[in-house]
Amino acid sequence: MWNRDEVEGKANRAKGKAKEAAGKVTDDERLRNEGEADQAEGAVEETFGRGRRSVGEAVKDIGKKIGQ
């Protein structure tokens, strides 16, 4: 199950793609650059979220093994 960071990262990536596409259509370099930045930010958030989820799952597994 995705966590909040992963969801926000995916949303920022989608928002960035839309901005970048709009910037290309309107020939607006600032909007294109904002879109690229949003996509990069989203990728970082998503990666952080995946790492956070992996650590959480590992902690749960350790807890289960200790409880046995």
All heavy atoms as a GROMACS GRO file, in nm:
protein
  518
    1MET      N    1   0.085  -0.118   0.000
    1MET     CA    2   0.000   0.000   0.000
    1MET      C    3   0.090   0.125   0.000
    1MET      O    4   0.184   0.133   0.076
    1MET     CB    5  -0.088  -0.005   0.125
    1MET     CG    6  -0.176   0.114   0.151
    1MET     SD    7  -0.303   0.161   0.039
    1MET     CE    8  -0.423   0.040   0.034
    2TRP      N    9   0.057   0.217  -0.086
    2TRP     CA   10   0.136   0.340  -0.094
    2TRP      C   11   0.117   0.425   0.030
    2TRP      O   12   0.011   0.427   0.091
    2TRP     CB   13   0.090   0.424  -0.212
    2TRP     CG   14   0.120   0.366  -0.346
    2TRP    CD1   15   0.211   0.271  -0.376
    2TRP    CD2   16   0.056   0.399  -0.468
    2TRP    NE1   17   0.209   0.244  -0.510
    2TRP    CE2   18   0.114   0.322  -0.569
    2TRP    CE3   19  -0.044   0.487  -0.503
    2TRP    CZ2   20   0.076   0.330  -0.701
    2TRP    CZ3   21  -0.082   0.495  -0.635
    2TRP    CH2   22  -0.022   0.418  -0.732
    3ASN      N   23   0.222   0.497   0.066
    3ASN     CA   24   0.209   0.591   0.177
    3ASN      C   25   0.190   0.733   0.122
    3ASN      O   26   0.190   0.756   0.002
    3ASN     CB   27   0.329   0.580   0.273
    3ASN     CG   28   0.461   0.612   0.207
    3ASN    OD1   29   0.469   0.696   0.118
    3ASN    ND2   30   0.566   0.546   0.249
    4ARG      N   31   0.174   0.827   0.211
    4ARG     CA   32   0.144   0.966   0.173
    4ARG      C   33   0.252   1.025   0.082
    4ARG      O   34   0.221   1.093  -0.016
    4ARG     CB   35   0.130   1.051   0.299
    4ARG     CG   36   0.093   1.196   0.274
    4ARG     CD   37   0.097   1.272   0.404
    4ARG     NE   38   0.225   1.248   0.469
    4ARG     CZ   39   0.318   1.340   0.491
    4ARG    NH1   40   0.296   1.463   0.462
    4ARG    NH2   41   0.432   1.309   0.547
    5ASP      N   42   0.379   0.997   0.111
    5ASP     CA   43   0.488   1.052   0.029
    5ASP      C   44   0.481   0.999  -0.114
    5ASP      O   45   0.504   1.073  -0.209
    5ASP     CB   46   0.624   1.018   0.091
    5ASP     CG   47   0.646   1.087   0.223
    5ASP    OD1   48   0.617   1.208   0.231
    5ASP    OD2   49   0.691   1.022   0.318
    6GLU      N   50   0.450   0.872  -0.127
    6GLU     CA   51   0.441   0.814  -0.261
    6GLU      C   52   0.325   0.875  -0.340
    6GLU      O   53   0.339   0.907  -0.458
    6GLU     CB   54   0.423   0.662  -0.252
    6GLU     CG   55   0.549   0.590  -0.207
    6GLU     CD   56   0.526   0.443  -0.186
    6GLU    OE1   57   0.458   0.408  -0.087
    6GLU    OE2   58   0.574   0.365  -0.268
    7VAL      N   59   0.212   0.892  -0.273
    7VAL     CA   60   0.095   0.950  -0.340
    7VAL      C   61   0.123   1.094  -0.381
    7VAL      O   62   0.094   1.135  -0.495
    7VAL     CB   63  -0.030   0.941  -0.249
    7VAL    CG1   64  -0.147   1.018  -0.308
    7VAL    CG2   65  -0.067   0.796  -0.225
    8GLU      N   66   0.180   1.173  -0.291
    8GLU     CA   67   0.211   1.312  -0.323
    8GLU      C   68   0.315   1.320  -0.435
    8GLU      O   69   0.307   1.407  -0.521
    8GLU     CB   70   0.261   1.386  -0.198
    8GLU     CG   71   0.152   1.414  -0.099
    8GLU     CD   72   0.201   1.484   0.026
    8GLU    OE1   73   0.320   1.522   0.032
    8GLU    OE2   74   0.121   1.500   0.119
    9GLY      N   75   0.410   1.228  -0.432
    9GLY     CA   76   0.512   1.226  -0.538
    9GLY      C   77   0.451   1.198  -0.674
    9GLY      O   78   0.483   1.263  -0.773
   10LYS      N   79   0.360   1.101  -0.679
   10LYS     CA   80   0.293   1.069  -0.805
   10LYS      C   81   0.209   1.188  -0.853
   10LYS      O   82   0.206   1.218  -0.972
   10LYS     CB   83   0.206   0.945  -0.789
   10LYS     CG   84   0.287   0.818  -0.776
   10LYS     CD   85   0.200   0.696  -0.763
   10LYS     CE   86   0.280   0.570  -0.736
   10LYS     NZ   87   0.381   0.538  -0.834
   11ALA      N   88   0.143   1.255  -0.760
   11ALA     CA   89   0.061   1.371  -0.796
   11ALA      C   90   0.149   1.484  -0.850
   11ALA      O   91   0.115   1.548  -0.951
   11ALA     CB   92  -0.018   1.419  -0.675
   12ASN      N   93   0.263   1.509  -0.785
   12ASN     CA   94   0.353   1.614  -0.832
   12ASN      C   95   0.412   1.580  -0.969
   12ASN      O   96   0.430   1.669  -1.052
   12ASN     CB   97   0.466   1.639  -0.731
   12ASN     CG   98   0.421   1.727  -0.617
   12ASN    OD1   99   0.328   1.805  -0.629
   12ASN    ND2  100   0.486   1.713  -0.504
   13ARG      N  101   0.441   1.454  -0.992
   13ARG     CA  102   0.493   1.414  -1.122
   13ARG      C  103   0.388   1.437  -1.231
   13ARG      O  104   0.420   1.487  -1.338
   13ARG     CB  105   0.539   1.270  -1.120
   13ARG     CG  106   0.668   1.254  -1.039
   13ARG     CD  107   0.713   1.112  -1.030
   13ARG     NE  108   0.758   1.067  -1.162
   13ARG     CZ  109   0.792   0.942  -1.188
   13ARG    NH1  110   0.786   0.851  -1.094
   13ARG    NH2  111   0.832   0.908  -1.307
   14ALA      N  112   0.263   1.402  -1.202
   14ALA     CA  113   0.156   1.422  -1.300
   14ALA      C  114   0.133   1.570  -1.325
   14ALA      O  115   0.117   1.613  -1.441
   14ALA     CB  116   0.027   1.356  -1.250
   15LYS      N  117   0.134   1.649  -1.218
   15LYS     CA  118   0.116   1.794  -1.231
   15LYS      C  119   0.230   1.852  -1.314
   15LYS      O  120   0.208   1.937  -1.401
   15LYS     CB  121   0.113   1.858  -1.092
   15LYS     CG  122   0.104   2.010  -1.093
   15LYS     CD  123   0.097   2.067  -0.952
   15LYS     CE  124   0.231   2.055  -0.884
   15LYS     NZ  125   0.239   2.124  -0.754
   16GLY      N  126   0.350   1.804  -1.290
   16GLY     CA  127   0.466   1.853  -1.364
   16GLY      C  128   0.459   1.819  -1.512
   16GLY      O  129   0.493   1.901  -1.597
   17LYS      N  130   0.412   1.699  -1.543
   17LYS     CA  131   0.398   1.660  -1.684
   17LYS      C  132   0.297   1.750  -1.754
   17LYS      O  133   0.317   1.791  -1.868
   17LYS     CB  134   0.356   1.513  -1.695
   17LYS     CG  135   0.469   1.418  -1.668
   17LYS     CD  136   0.426   1.274  -1.686
   17LYS     CE  137   0.541   1.181  -1.651
   17LYS     NZ  138   0.508   1.041  -1.672
   18ALA      N  139   0.188   1.780  -1.684
   18ALA     CA  140   0.085   1.867  -1.743
   18ALA      C  141   0.141   2.008  -1.766
   18ALA      O  142   0.119   2.067  -1.872
   18ALA     CB  143  -0.037   1.872  -1.652
   19LYS      N  144   0.213   2.060  -1.668
   19LYS     CA  145   0.272   2.193  -1.683
   19LYS      C  146   0.373   2.196  -1.797
   19LYS      O  147   0.376   2.290  -1.876
   19LYS     CB  148   0.343   2.236  -1.553
   19LYS     CG  149   0.255   2.294  -1.449
   19LYS     CD  150   0.342   2.344  -1.333
   19LYS     CE  151   0.265   2.405  -1.222
   19LYS     NZ  152   0.352   2.453  -1.114
   20GLU      N  153   0.455   2.094  -1.802
   20GLU     CA  154   0.557   2.089  -1.907
   20GLU      C  155   0.491   2.083  -2.045
   20GLU      O  156   0.532   2.154  -2.138
   20GLU     CB  157   0.648   1.968  -1.888
   20GLU     CG  158   0.761   1.963  -1.988
   20GLU     CD  159   0.854   1.845  -1.966
   20GLU    OE1  160   0.823   1.757  -1.883
   20GLU    OE2  161   0.956   1.842  -2.035
   21ALA      N  162   0.388   2.002  -2.059
   21ALA     CA  163   0.316   1.991  -2.187
   21ALA      C  164   0.251   2.125  -2.223
   21ALA      O  165   0.259   2.169  -2.339
   21ALA     CB  166   0.212   1.881  -2.180
   22ALA      N  167   0.190   2.190  -2.124
   22ALA     CA  168   0.127   2.319  -2.150
   22ALA      C  169   0.232   2.423  -2.190
   22ALA      O  170   0.210   2.505  -2.279
   22ALA     CB  171   0.051   2.367  -2.026
   23GLY      N  172   0.348   2.416  -2.126
   23GLY     CA  173   0.456   2.508  -2.160
   23GLY      C  174   0.508   2.487  -2.301
   23GLY      O  175   0.542   2.582  -2.371
   24LYS      N  176   0.512   2.362  -2.344
   24LYS     CA  177   0.556   2.333  -2.480
   24LYS      C  178   0.455   2.384  -2.582
   24LYS      O  179   0.492   2.443  -2.684
   24LYS     CB  180   0.577   2.182  -2.498
   24LYS     CG  181   0.703   2.131  -2.433
   24LYS     CD  182   0.719   1.981  -2.452
   24LYS     CE  183   0.846   1.932  -2.383
   24LYS     NZ  184   0.860   1.786  -2.394
   25VAL      N  185   0.326   2.363  -2.553
   25VAL     CA  186   0.221   2.406  -2.646
   25VAL      C  187   0.218   2.558  -2.658
   25VAL      O  188   0.202   2.612  -2.768
   25VAL     CB  189   0.083   2.352  -2.600
   25VAL    CG1  190  -0.030   2.416  -2.677
   25VAL    CG2  191   0.079   2.201  -2.615
   26THR      N  192   0.234   2.627  -2.545
   26THR     CA  193   0.225   2.773  -2.546
   26THR      C  194   0.361   2.839  -2.565
   26THR      O  195   0.370   2.962  -2.565
   26THR     CB  196   0.163   2.824  -2.414
   26THR    OG1  197   0.246   2.783  -2.305
   26THR    CG2  198   0.023   2.772  -2.396
   27ASP      N  199   0.465   2.759  -2.580
   27ASP     CA  200   0.602   2.808  -2.594
   27ASP      C  201   0.641   2.897  -2.475
   27ASP      O  202   0.703   3.002  -2.489
   27ASP     CB  203   0.619   2.884  -2.726
   27ASP     CG  204   0.766   2.898  -2.764
   27ASP    OD1  205   0.846   2.809  -2.726
   27ASP    OD2  206   0.802   2.997  -2.831
   28ASP      N  207   0.602   2.852  -2.356
   28ASP     CA  208   0.631   2.924  -2.231
   28ASP      C  209   0.743   2.849  -2.158
   28ASP      O  210   0.720   2.746  -2.095
   28ASP     CB  211   0.505   2.931  -2.146
   28ASP     CG  212   0.522   3.011  -2.018
   28ASP    OD1  213   0.637   3.035  -1.975
   28ASP    OD2  214   0.418   3.048  -1.959
   29GLU      N  215   0.863   2.903  -2.167
   29GLU     CA  216   0.980   2.836  -2.109
   29GLU      C  217   0.969   2.826  -1.957
   29GLU      O  218   1.007   2.725  -1.897
   29GLU     CB  219   1.107   2.910  -2.147
   29GLU     CG  220   1.233   2.839  -2.103
   29GLU     CD  221   1.360   2.908  -2.149
   29GLU    OE1  222   1.353   2.990  -2.241
   29GLU    OE2  223   1.464   2.879  -2.090
   30ARG      N  224   0.916   2.931  -1.891
   30ARG     CA  225   0.902   2.930  -1.746
   30ARG      C  226   0.810   2.816  -1.702
   30ARG      O  227   0.842   2.742  -1.608
   30ARG     CB  228   0.846   3.064  -1.697
   30ARG     CG  229   0.832   3.073  -1.545
   30ARG     CD  230   0.758   3.198  -1.500
   30ARG     NE  231   0.624   3.207  -1.555
   30ARG     CZ  232   0.517   3.142  -1.506
   30ARG    NH1  233   0.529   3.062  -1.403
   30ARG    NH2  234   0.398   3.156  -1.561
   31LEU      N  235   0.698   2.797  -1.770
   31LEU     CA  236   0.603   2.691  -1.735
   31LEU      C  237   0.665   2.554  -1.760
   31LEU      O  238   0.647   2.461  -1.681
   31LEU     CB  239   0.474   2.708  -1.815
   31LEU     CG  240   0.355   2.622  -1.775
   31LEU    CD1  241   0.319   2.644  -1.627
   31LEU    CD2  242   0.235   2.654  -1.863
   32ARG      N  243   0.739   2.540  -1.869
   32ARG     CA  244   0.808   2.414  -1.898
   32ARG      C  245   0.907   2.381  -1.787
   32ARG      O  246   0.913   2.268  -1.740
   32ARG     CB  247   0.883   2.428  -2.031
   32ARG     CG  248   0.836   2.339  -2.138
   32ARG     CD  249   0.925   2.339  -2.260
   32ARG     NE  250   1.012   2.452  -2.274
   32ARG     CZ  251   1.006   2.540  -2.373
   32ARG    NH1  252   0.916   2.527  -2.467
   32ARG    NH2  253   1.090   2.640  -2.380
   33ASN      N  254   0.982   2.482  -1.745
   33ASN     CA  255   1.082   2.461  -1.639
   33ASN      C  256   1.015   2.425  -1.506
   33ASN      O  257   1.064   2.340  -1.432
   33ASN     CB  258   1.170   2.585  -1.621
   33ASN     CG  259   1.262   2.605  -1.738
   33ASN    OD1  260   1.291   2.513  -1.814
   33ASN    ND2  261   1.308   2.728  -1.757
   34GLU      N  262   0.903   2.491  -1.475
   34GLU     CA  263   0.829   2.457  -1.354
   34GLU      C  264   0.782   2.312  -1.359
   34GLU      O  265   0.787   2.241  -1.259
   34GLU     CB  266   0.706   2.548  -1.338
   34GLU     CG  267   0.735   2.684  -1.281
   34GLU     CD  268   0.607   2.766  -1.262
   34GLU    OE1  269   0.498   2.706  -1.248
   34GLU    OE2  270   0.618   2.889  -1.260
   35GLY      N  271   0.736   2.270  -1.475
   35GLY     CA  272   0.691   2.133  -1.492
   35GLY      C  273   0.802   2.033  -1.468
   35GLY      O  274   0.784   1.931  -1.401
   36GLU      N  275   0.919   2.063  -1.522
   36GLU     CA  276   1.034   1.975  -1.502
   36GLU      C  277   1.072   1.969  -1.354
   36GLU      O  278   1.104   1.862  -1.302
   36GLU     CB  279   1.152   2.022  -1.586
   36GLU     CG  280   1.132   2.001  -1.735
   36GLU     CD  281   1.241   2.061  -1.821
   36GLU    OE1  282   1.336   2.122  -1.764
   36GLU    OE2  283   1.231   2.050  -1.944
   37ALA      N  284   1.068   2.085  -1.288
   37ALA     CA  285   1.102   2.089  -1.145
   37ALA      C  286   1.000   2.010  -1.062
   37ALA      O  287   1.037   1.937  -0.970
   37ALA     CB  288   1.108   2.234  -1.097
   38ASP      N  289   0.871   2.024  -1.096
   38ASP     CA  290   0.768   1.949  -1.024
   38ASP      C  291   0.787   1.799  -1.042
   38ASP      O  292   0.769   1.722  -0.948
   38ASP     CB  293   0.628   1.989  -1.072
   38ASP     CG  294   0.584   2.127  -1.024
   38ASP    OD1  295   0.648   2.181  -0.931
   38ASP    OD2  296   0.486   2.180  -1.079
   39GLN      N  297   0.823   1.758  -1.163
   39GLN     CA  298   0.846   1.616  -1.188
   39GLN      C  299   0.964   1.564  -1.106
   39GLN      O  300   0.959   1.455  -1.049
   39GLN     CB  301   0.871   1.591  -1.336
   39GLN     CG  302   0.747   1.607  -1.421
   39GLN     CD  303   0.775   1.582  -1.567
   39GLN    OE1  304   0.809   1.470  -1.603
   39GLN    NE2  305   0.764   1.687  -1.647
   40ALA      N  306   1.069   1.644  -1.100
   40ALA     CA  307   1.187   1.603  -1.022
   40ALA      C  308   1.152   1.594  -0.873
   40ALA      O  309   1.190   1.498  -0.805
   40ALA     CB  310   1.301   1.703  -1.044
   41GLU      N  311   1.078   1.693  -0.824
   41GLU     CA  312   1.036   1.691  -0.684
   41GLU      C  313   0.949   1.568  -0.656
   41GLU      O  314   0.966   1.500  -0.555
   41GLU     CB  315   0.958   1.818  -0.652
   41GLU     CG  316   0.904   1.823  -0.510
   41GLU     CD  317   0.817   1.944  -0.484
   41GLU    OE1  318   0.809   2.034  -0.569
   41GLU    OE2  319   0.755   1.947  -0.376
   42GLY      N  320   0.859   1.539  -0.747
   42GLY     CA  321   0.772   1.423  -0.731
   42GLY      C  322   0.850   1.293  -0.729
   42GLY      O  323   0.820   1.202  -0.651
   43ALA      N  324   0.951   1.284  -0.814
   43ALA     CA  325   1.033   1.162  -0.818
   43ALA      C  326   1.106   1.142  -0.685
   43ALA      O  327   1.114   1.029  -0.634
   43ALA     CB  328   1.132   1.169  -0.934
   44VAL      N  329   1.157   1.251  -0.629
   44VAL     CA  330   1.227   1.242  -0.500
   44VAL      C  331   1.129   1.199  -0.390
   44VAL      O  332   1.160   1.110  -0.310
   44VAL     CB  333   1.295   1.376  -0.465
   44VAL    CG1  334   1.344   1.377  -0.321
   44VAL    CG2  335   1.409   1.403  -0.561
   45GLU      N  336   1.011   1.262  -0.387
   45GLU     CA  337   0.911   1.226  -0.285
   45GLU      C  338   0.871   1.079  -0.297
   45GLU      O  339   0.859   1.008  -0.197
   45GLU     CB  340   0.785   1.311  -0.301
   45GLU     CG  341   0.798   1.452  -0.251
   45GLU     CD  342   0.672   1.533  -0.277
   45GLU    OE1  343   0.612   1.521  -0.385
   45GLU    OE2  344   0.634   1.607  -0.186
   46GLU      N  345   0.850   1.037  -0.421
   46GLU     CA  346   0.808   0.899  -0.443
   46GLU      C  347   0.916   0.800  -0.398
   46GLU      O  348   0.887   0.700  -0.332
   46GLU     CB  349   0.778   0.880  -0.592
   46GLU     CG  350   0.693   0.763  -0.623
   46GLU     CD  351   0.652   0.761  -0.769
   46GLU    OE1  352   0.655   0.865  -0.838
   46GLU    OE2  353   0.617   0.651  -0.815
   47THR      N  354   1.041   0.829  -0.430
   47THR     CA  355   1.151   0.742  -0.391
   47THR      C  356   1.165   0.739  -0.239
   47THR      O  357   1.184   0.633  -0.179
   47THR     CB  358   1.282   0.790  -0.455
   47THR    OG1  359   1.267   0.788  -0.597
   47THR    CG2  360   1.399   0.704  -0.416
   48PHE      N  361   1.153   0.855  -0.176
   48PHE     CA  362   1.159   0.862  -0.030
   48PHE      C  363   1.047   0.779   0.031
   48PHE      O  364   1.068   0.704   0.127
   48PHE     CB  365   1.148   1.008   0.016
   48PHE     CG  366   1.146   1.025   0.165
   48PHE    CD1  367   1.263   1.013   0.239
   48PHE    CD2  368   1.028   1.051   0.232
   48PHE    CE1  369   1.262   1.026   0.377
   48PHE    CE2  370   1.025   1.065   0.369
   48PHE     CZ  371   1.143   1.053   0.442
   49GLY      N  372   0.928   0.789  -0.026
   49GLY     CA  373   0.815   0.713   0.025
   49GLY      C  374   0.834   0.563   0.012
   49GLY      O  375   0.801   0.488   0.104
   50ARG      N  376   0.890   0.520  -0.101
   50ARG     CA  377   0.917   0.377  -0.119
   50ARG      C  378   1.018   0.329  -0.016
   50ARG      O  379   1.002   0.221   0.042
   50ARG     CB  380   0.968   0.349  -0.260
   50ARG     CG  381   0.857   0.339  -0.362
   50ARG     CD  382   0.906   0.276  -0.492
   50ARG     NE  383   1.021   0.345  -0.549
   50ARG     CZ  384   1.014   0.441  -0.639
   50ARG    NH1  385   0.897   0.482  -0.684
   50ARG    NH2  386   1.124   0.497  -0.687
   51GLY      N  387   1.122   0.409   0.008
   51GLY     CA  388   1.222   0.373   0.108
   51GLY      C  389   1.162   0.366   0.247
   51GLY      O  390   1.190   0.273   0.324
   52ARG      N  391   1.079   0.463   0.277
   52ARG     CA  392   1.013   0.467   0.407
   52ARG      C  393   0.924   0.345   0.427
   52ARG      O  394   0.920   0.285   0.534
   52ARG     CB  395   0.931   0.595   0.414
   52ARG     CG  396   0.878   0.629   0.548
   52ARG     CD  397   0.826   0.770   0.545
   52ARG     NE  398   0.710   0.778   0.630
   52ARG     CZ  399   0.629   0.879   0.637
   52ARG    NH1  400   0.650   0.984   0.562
   52ARG    NH2  401   0.528   0.879   0.717
   53ARG      N  402   0.852   0.306   0.321
   53ARG     CA  403   0.765   0.189   0.329
   53ARG      C  404   0.848   0.063   0.350
   53ARG      O  405   0.813  -0.024   0.430
   53ARG     CB  406   0.682   0.177   0.201
   53ARG     CG  407   0.588   0.057   0.202
   53ARG     CD  408   0.485   0.060   0.090
   53ARG     NE  409   0.530   0.118  -0.034
   53ARG     CZ  410   0.570   0.048  -0.141
   53ARG    NH1  411   0.572  -0.083  -0.135
   53ARG    NH2  412   0.606   0.111  -0.252
   54SER      N  413   0.962   0.053   0.280
   54SER     CA  414   1.048  -0.065   0.294
   54SER      C  415   1.101  -0.078   0.436
   54SER      O  416   1.105  -0.188   0.492
   54SER     CB  417   1.165  -0.057   0.196
   54SER     OG  418   1.119  -0.065   0.064
   55VAL      N  419   1.141   0.034   0.494
   55VAL     CA  420   1.190   0.031   0.632
   55VAL      C  421   1.078  -0.010   0.726
   55VAL      O  422   1.098  -0.093   0.816
   55VAL     CB  423   1.249   0.169   0.672
   55VAL    CG1  424   1.273   0.176   0.822
   55VAL    CG2  425   1.376   0.197   0.595
   56GLY      N  426   0.959   0.043   0.706
   56GLY     CA  427   0.845   0.007   0.790
   56GLY      C  428   0.813  -0.141   0.783
   56GLY      O  429   0.784  -0.205   0.884
   57GLU      N  430   0.819  -0.196   0.662
   57GLU     CA  431   0.793  -0.339   0.645
   57GLU      C  432   0.901  -0.423   0.713
   57GLU      O  433   0.871  -0.526   0.774
   57GLU     CB  434   0.783  -0.374   0.497
   57GLU     CG  435   0.657  -0.319   0.432
   57GLU     CD  436   0.656  -0.331   0.281
   57GLU    OE1  437   0.757  -0.378   0.222
   57GLU    OE2  438   0.555  -0.294   0.220
   58ALA      N  439   1.026  -0.378   0.704
   58ALA     CA  440   1.134  -0.452   0.769
   58ALA      C  441   1.117  -0.451   0.921
   58ALA      O  442   1.139  -0.552   0.987
   58ALA     CB  443   1.269  -0.391   0.731
   59VAL      N  444   1.077  -0.336   0.976
   59VAL     CA  445   1.056  -0.327   1.120
   59VAL      C  446   0.942  -0.420   1.163
   59VAL      O  447   0.951  -0.488   1.266
   59VAL     CB  448   1.027  -0.180   1.161
   59VAL    CG1  449   0.977  -0.172   1.304
   59VAL    CG2  450   1.152  -0.096   1.143
   60LYS      N  451   0.835  -0.426   1.084
   60LYS     CA  452   0.725  -0.517   1.115
   60LYS      C  453   0.772  -0.662   1.113
   60LYS      O  454   0.736  -0.741   1.201
   60LYS     CB  455   0.612  -0.499   1.015
   60LYS     CG  456   0.528  -0.376   1.037
   60LYS     CD  457   0.416  -0.370   0.935
   60LYS     CE  458   0.340  -0.240   0.945
   60LYS     NZ  459   0.236  -0.229   0.840
   61ASP      N  460   0.852  -0.697   1.014
   61ASP     CA  461   0.903  -0.834   1.006
   61ASP      C  462   0.988  -0.869   1.126
   61ASP      O  463   0.978  -0.978   1.182
   61ASP     CB  464   0.984  -0.854   0.877
   61ASP     CG  465   0.898  -0.854   0.752
   61ASP    OD1  466   0.774  -0.871   0.764
   61ASP    OD2  467   0.954  -0.839   0.642
   62ILE      N  468   1.074  -0.777   1.168
   62ILE     CA  469   1.157  -0.799   1.287
   62ILE      C  470   1.070  -0.817   1.410
   62ILE      O  471   1.094  -0.906   1.492
   62ILE     CB  472   1.259  -0.683   1.306
   62ILE    CG1  473   1.362  -0.686   1.194
   62ILE    CG2  474   1.324  -0.690   1.443
   62ILE    CD1  475   1.454  -0.565   1.190
   63GLY      N  476   0.967  -0.733   1.420
   63GLY     CA  477   0.876  -0.743   1.535
   63GLY      C  478   0.805  -0.878   1.540
   63GLY      O  479   0.789  -0.937   1.645
   64LYS      N  480   0.767  -0.927   1.422
   64LYS     CA  481   0.700  -1.058   1.417
   64LYS      C  482   0.797  -1.169   1.460
   64LYS      O  483   0.759  -1.261   1.530
   64LYS     CB  484   0.650  -1.085   1.276
   64LYS     CG  485   0.530  -1.005   1.238
   64LYS     CD  486   0.487  -1.034   1.094
   64LYS     CE  487   0.373  -0.946   1.050
   64LYS     NZ  488   0.336  -0.966   0.911
   65LYS      N  489   0.922  -1.159   1.415
   65LYS     CA  490   1.021  -1.263   1.449
   65LYS      C  491   1.054  -1.260   1.598
   65LYS      O  492   1.076  -1.364   1.659
   65LYS     CB  493   1.147  -1.246   1.365
   65LYS     CG  494   1.124  -1.285   1.220
   65LYS     CD  495   1.247  -1.272   1.138
   65LYS     CE  496   1.214  -1.310   0.993
   65LYS     NZ  497   1.328  -1.299   0.904
   66ILE      N  498   1.059  -1.142   1.655
   66ILE     CA  499   1.087  -1.130   1.798
   66ILE      C  500   0.970  -1.188   1.878
   66ILE      O  501   0.990  -1.251   1.981
   66ILE     CB  502   1.113  -0.983   1.837
   66ILE    CG1  503   1.247  -0.938   1.779
   66ILE    CG2  504   1.111  -0.965   1.988
   66ILE    CD1  505   1.276  -0.791   1.796
   67GLY      N  506   0.849  -1.167   1.829
   67GLY     CA  507   0.730  -1.214   1.900
   67GLY      C  508   0.708  -1.363   1.893
   67GLY      O  509   0.625  -1.419   1.965
   68GLN      N  510   0.782  -1.433   1.809
   68GLN     CA  511   0.761  -1.577   1.794
   68GLN      C  512   0.822  -1.656   1.904
   68GLN      O  513   0.914  -1.647   1.964
   68GLN     CB  514   0.817  -1.626   1.661
   68GLN     CG  515   0.738  -1.575   1.545
   68GLN     CD  516   0.796  -1.622   1.412
   68GLN    OE1  517   0.906  -1.676   1.405
   68GLN    NE2  518   0.722  -1.600   1.307
   0.00000   0.00000   0.00000
